[in-house]
Amino acid sequence: MATVDTAPAQIDARSTATSAQPTAPVQPSPPVRPSAPVQTSAPVRPSAPVQRHAAPSSEATEQTHSATLIGSVQRAMRLLESVAEHEHGAPAKQLARETGLALPTAYHLLRTLVYEGYLRRDKGLFFLGEAAERLSSSGAEQKRRSTVVEALAHWRDLIGVPVYYAQYRNGEIEVLCVSDSPGNPAVEEWADFRETGHAHAIGQCLLAQLDDEARRDHLDRYPVQSITPYTVRDGHSLLRRLERTARMEPVIERQEYALGTVCAAIPITLGNAAATMAISLPAHQADRLPAATQQLQEEIGRLMGSLAISISI
């Protein structure tokens, strides 16, 4: 019971203590509530959006910069194209008019192109420079190479054999293009083709097209050596074989370079250059070699007119 009486007394004491201090501007403590708004670092959230705006603004600047650079390149390319259309050159005013550029812009770009070698200026006229001509030459070479690649791929699929293209250049046998497939893989170059020309059909076909001096020079640098039991035994035997080979007769080779493989190479005349198209087959399909070789000869003859320039890659 005493405990029950004590509790209310304490409650009264607290209430009197509280009522004793009302005059103290404790009630102004509500101003502390503004600190709650301050705590509402919600204002800090705006800073996040501010950061978001900052990033896009820099990106927008970069995009604008890129657009400016791209536009300059486009204008320069239009000037190059316009100059290329004038075999005897053209003045800046005419080029500016044809490309729709302001004359000061045209002058600036033309001077830059001259400095970089893409244009040259002679007596006030602008012509294509050496750098532009090199680009044109490289583009033409790539086009010729793609023509050869496409032809070899067509023959590979038509005949069902891997097809090779090679030339004898600067004293070396160079296999320039090979087109094969998973079902008809090319012969693995397990021994350097340049050093073993005496053993494979490609090398023998190219050597047969050389004059006697060039042929002997090659064999002096790359002596005959047996790399399979079927390889020609010595240089004299090889020379006699090559001398008996008719000028446009295909060269047939059976397992002289790689065991389990037979090959045929067809000579191609490119002025003074020696070149060849060749095919290979597994030895167990050797009976297909004559027909496949003849088919390739016919295909080459059919396309030789259009390939004559392209195969000089």
Disulfide bonds with the S-S distance in Angstrom:
none
